[in-house]
Amino acid sequence: MPMSTTTNTTLVLGATGKTGRRVADRLRARGLPAIAGSRAADPPFDWEDRATWGPALRGATAAYISYFPDLAVPGATQTVAAFAEQAVDGGRRLVLLSGRGEDEAQRAELAVQAAGADWTVVRCSWFDQNFSEGHFLRPVLDGELALPVDGVREPFVDVDDVADVAVAALTEDGHGCEVYELTGPRSLTFAEAVGEIGTAAGRSVAFVPITVEEYVAGTVAEGVPRDVVELTTYLFETVLDGRNERICDGVQRCLQRAPRDFADYARTAAATGVWAPR
């Protein structure tokens, strides 16, 4: 698909997160300006303080919207809608990071679309990098990942693919009014994913299915904040019920290439030593 490239200045929300920092790095590598949107930035951006939105948007002609902690939390749709309406006042291009199978996320998508922007939705399955950069890392290092899911398959997507799609939507013409549903090339159970991590890392890592009650008790005992536990539990109970097993072609449609396989991710991550025994 032939496309022309824009020279947008992009406000990257969640600039220190898994996708946001990769989006910002890719933009800067191309010589394109990226404004970091985070509480630690100057000027700061805080989803809970709307007074920070205007200064952060100043000078930006596009915005990558990654809502923290998740579009599934109460009030997220209304907050994202308010931000989109403010951003549209400047005629900005908006790219929203969304989640598959979440009714709340789809409502946020509709809110961004209704704002009247040049919009693109990047709707993702569970990230590969949750095992190496997220809250699954510690139990993988301990040699046992115990989660309240058993047998459901998930087409995990690589965050680098997500960032590549987002950057294309932010910088190239031809992606307006598109919903790119991103998955990896195959679906795996969590046990199979953990098995591939163990193979790549050259160590034993077990997956143990547990009840929701056992998961909540264990994570709370480890000091995980209650709101994080509740959000993760909600996602396990609601999203991981088989509704998202289907493989989609969003990466191919946007980038004209195949998505990265989980095994490739596992080998690359293992080579960094992230899963080396402590």
N, C-alpha and C positions, 0 to 999 in steps of 0.2 A: 504494500500500500504506500504510494508516494505521499510524503508529508513535508510540509515546510516547518522550520523550527522557529519558535518565538524567542524573545529575549526577556521573558518575564523576570521580575524580582519576586521571589516566592517567600512568603511567610510559612515556615515549617513548624506546625504545632506538634508537640511531643518530640522536640528536636533531640532529646537525650534518650528516647525510647528505641525499641528494636527497629521499627520501620523509619521513624523520623530521622534518626542520625544517619541512616543509610541514604535516605532521600537527600538530606542536606549535603552529605559527602559527594554524592553523584553530581548534584548541581554545581558545586564548587569545582569539582574536577573538570567540568565542561567550561569553566570560566563564567558561570552564571551566578548572580548574587542570590544568596539565601539568608533570610533573617531567621534567627533561632527564636522559636516561640516556646519559652519555658519560664518557670518562676525565677530561675537563676540568670536569665538573660537581661540585657540592658537595651531597651526597656523590658521589664518583665511581662510575661503573659500568664494569667491565672484564670482558669475557667470559672472559678468562684468569685472573681472580682471583675465585673464587666467594665469597670473604669480602666482596666489595663488593655482592653481590646483595641481601642482606637489608636493609642500610641504604637502598639505592636503592628497594626495594619498599615501605619503611615509609610508610604513609599512602596508598598507591595502591590503588585499587579496580579498576583495569584496566591492561593493559599492551599496548603496540604492540611487537611483536617483530620487529626488523630485525637479522638476524645479519650480523656483519662478519667476514671479507670477503665470504663467500658460503656458502650452504647446501651447495654442492658440495664444500667443502674437507673433508679427512679430520677426523673427530671432531666435525663440526658437529651431526650428529643427536644424538649422546650429550649434547653440551653444551646444546642447545636442550631436550632431554627433561628434563635435570636442572633447568634453569631453570623449565620449565613446572610440574614437580612442586612446586617450592618456591613458585611463584606461586599455585598452586591452594590451598595451605594457607590462604591468606587469602580464598578464594572469589572470586578476581579473574577478570574477563572478559579473554580473551586474543585478540588479533588478530595473526596471523602473516603476514608478507610472504614469499611464496614465488615460485618460478620455474617456468615451463612447461617440460615435457620433461626435467626433471632428476630422475633416480631418487633422488638423495640428498635433494633438496628434498621429494619426496613422502614419503620416510621421516621427515623432520622433521615434516611435516604430521601423519602418523599418530601420532608421539610426542606432539605437542601434544593431539591428539584423545584419546589414551589417558590423559592426565593427569586427565581428568574435569572440565575447565574448561568454562565457557560460551565456546566457541571460534568463531572465524571465520577462514578462510583466504583471503588475497588473493593469488591466483596470477597472475603477470604475464608478459607478453611483454617484449621488449627496450624500454628506455625511449627516448622521443624525446630526452630531455635528455642522453643519452649524447653527443650531438653538440655540445652547448653547455655542459655542466657536467662532463663526464667526460673520459676519456682520448682520445676522438676529437676534442676541441676543437682541440688544437695542430695536428694535421695538416690539419684543415679550414682553419685560419688560414693554414697554409703553402700551401694551394691544392691539396693532393693527399692523399687518404685511401687508404691501401693496406692491404687486409685479406685474410686467407686464406678468402674466401668469394666465390662467383661464381654468380649466377643464382637462388639460394635466396631466397624471399620471406619477409618477416617482417611481421606486423601490429603495428608499433611502437605502444606505448601512451604516452599523455601522463602524466607524473608527477602533474600536478594532478588527473587523474582517479583515479589510484591513491590520492592523499591524501584525496580526497572520499569514496571508498568506505571507506577505513580509518576515517575519522572517523565516518561513518554507522554502521559496525559497532561502534565504540567507544561511541557515545553514544545510539543508538536501539535500541529493542526490535525483534525480528523478524529479526535477522541471525544468530542462534545456529545452530551446526551447518551453516553454509553455506560452500561453496567457490565463491568468485567468481573466475572465470577472465577476466582482463582483457586485452583487445586494443583496438587502434584499429579504425576502421570499414573499413579496407582493408589489403591486404598489399602491400608494396613490396620490391623488391630494394634492396640497399645502394646500387647505382648510381642507382636512381630517387630514393631518399631524398636522396643527395648532390646530385642534380640539382635537387631542389626547394629545398634549402638555397641553392644557387647562385642560383637564380631569385629567391628571397626576399631574399637579401643583395645582389643586383645585382653579382655577381662570378663569376669562373670558379673552380669547384671540381671537380676530377676524382676519379673513383673508379678505383682500379687493383687488380684481383684478383692476388694473389700466392700463393706456396706457404706452407705453414706454416713451413718452414725459413727462408724469406726473412723472414717476419714475426718469428720469434723472434730471428734475428740482428739485424734492424734495431732492434727495441725494446730489446734488451739493450744494443746500442751506444749508444742514446740515454739510457741510465741508468735505464730502468724496472726496478724490483726484479724479481728472477728469479721470486719466488712470484706476483707479479701477472701476469707474462708467462705462466707455466704455467697459471694459472687461466683467463686469457682464451683461451689456446690450447685448453684443454680445452673451454670453452664453444663455441668456433667449431667444433671437430671433432665434438662430441657433440650439441649442441642445434641448430645450424644445418645440419641435414641434410634439411629439409623437414617434419619432424614437427610443427612449430609454425606452419605456414602457415595453418591453419584459423582463421577469425575466430570469436570467442566473444561471448556476450551478457552477460558479468558486469557491465559498467557499466550496461547497460540494466536488468538485473534488480534491481540494488541502488539505483540513483539515479533510475530512471524517466526517463532521458534518453539520448541518443546519446553515444558517446564522441567526444572531440575528434579532428579529422582532422590528419594530419601536416602538411599544407599550412598549416593555421591555426597550429600550433605554430611552423613555420618563419618565418612572417610576424611573429608576436609576438616570437620570439627575435631576429630580424634587426632589429626596431625598437629593441631595447635597445643595439645596436651591438656585440654580443658577437662577431660575425663580421666586423667592419670590418677592412680590411687594416691590418697592423701597420706 
